[in-house]
Amino acid sequence: GAVVSQHPSRVICKSGTSVKIECRSLDFQATTMFWYRQFPKQSLMLMATSNEGSKATYEQGVEKDKFLINHASLTLSTLTVTSAHPEDSSFYICSASPDRGYEQYFGPGTRLTVT
Amino acid sequence: AQSVTQLDSQVPVFEEAPVELRCNYSSSVSVYLFWYVQYPNQGLQLLLKYLSGSTLVKGINGFEAEFNKSQTSFHLRKPSVHISDTAEYFCAVSETSYDKVIFGPGTSLSVIP
């Protein structure tokens, strides 16, 4: 079946630094990937839609200069949290679909803690 | 715009008892509906999905859900729960099966021994 991986699974960084999270589709190509954020005991909130070879589409209220998304290939999308602050601590989850007409598959998530 | 409502934030139920987790959605177009389960500190696992066809959908781990278009509902049921079913359950909707997914607020299911 279709598998989506994320790396790292957990990361701790200091306030003010930047951290990059990778999302890979392991056995299929994904033109579009999605990035979600989940606060403790809350639901997943869509942050942005990542399109291969073009700019990401951000949801209202999401700072595109703070959450940089790069979809450089059909199997890799990266989310970079720039100048991270403690309030950016969260669980970040990506998803991808093999092609139009197929369901989305979710990655296992990345736990970011900013100290 | 699409939205999803899960009326029960927490549902405690005794082991081997039946359970129903409620989900209602709103959308101006036809939608695809999903139920996901999330165990503590883990990612999402798809329980079942409704894309078209039969309104009664069977999923993994003995769960099933029924799509009711007139009531815009997609309630999740299991006839007999197990301790291992304790988790967070999310109802979700999208306009197509590959489009962005909008999640409900989640229902925390606690199975009591």
HADDOCK unambig.tbl for C-alpha pairs under 7 A between the chains (distance, minus, plus):
assign (segid A and resid 34 and name CA) (segid B and resid 100 and name CA) 6.89 0.50 0.50
assign (segid A and resid 42 and name CA) (segid B and resid 105 and name CA) 6.46 0.50 0.50
assign (segid A and resid 43 and name CA) (segid B and resid 103 and name CA) 6.70 0.50 0.50
assign (segid A and resid 43 and name CA) (segid B and resid 104 and name CA) 6.62 0.50 0.50
assign (segid A and resid 43 and name CA) (segid B and resid 105 and name CA) 4.83 0.50 0.50
assign (segid A and resid 43 and name CA) (segid B and resid 106 and name CA) 5.97 0.50 0.50
assign (segid A and resid 44 and name CA) (segid B and resid 103 and name CA) 6.22 0.50 0.50
assign (segid A and resid 97 and name CA) (segid B and resid 98 and name CA) 5.71 0.50 0.50
assign (segid A and resid 100 and name CA) (segid B and resid 98 and name CA) 5.96 0.50 0.50
assign (segid A and resid 101 and name CA) (segid B and resid 97 and name CA) 5.95 0.50 0.50
assign (segid A and resid 101 and name CA) (segid B and resid 98 and name CA) 6.21 0.50 0.50
assign (segid A and resid 102 and name CA) (segid B and resid 97 and name CA) 5.92 0.50 0.50
assign (segid A and resid 102 and name CA) (segid B and resid 98 and name CA) 5.85 0.50 0.50
assign (segid A and resid 103 and name CA) (segid B and resid 97 and name CA) 4.77 0.50 0.50
assign (segid A and resid 103 and name CA) (segid B and resid 98 and name CA) 5.23 0.50 0.50
assign (segid A and resid 104 and name CA) (segid B and resid 97 and name CA) 6.86 0.50 0.50
assign (segid A and resid 104 and name CA) (segid B and resid 98 and name CA) 5.59 0.50 0.50
assign (segid A and resid 106 and name CA) (segid B and resid 44 and name CA) 6.41 0.50 0.50
assign (segid A and resid 107 and name CA) (segid B and resid 43 and name CA) 6.54 0.50 0.50
assign (segid A and resid 108 and name CA) (segid B and resid 42 and name CA) 6.24 0.50 0.50
assign (segid A and resid 108 and name CA) (segid B and resid 43 and name CA) 4.14 0.50 0.50
assign (segid A and resid 108 and name CA) (segid B and resid 44 and name CA) 6.87 0.50 0.50
assign (segid A and resid 109 and name CA) (segid B and resid 43 and name CA) 5.42 0.50 0.50
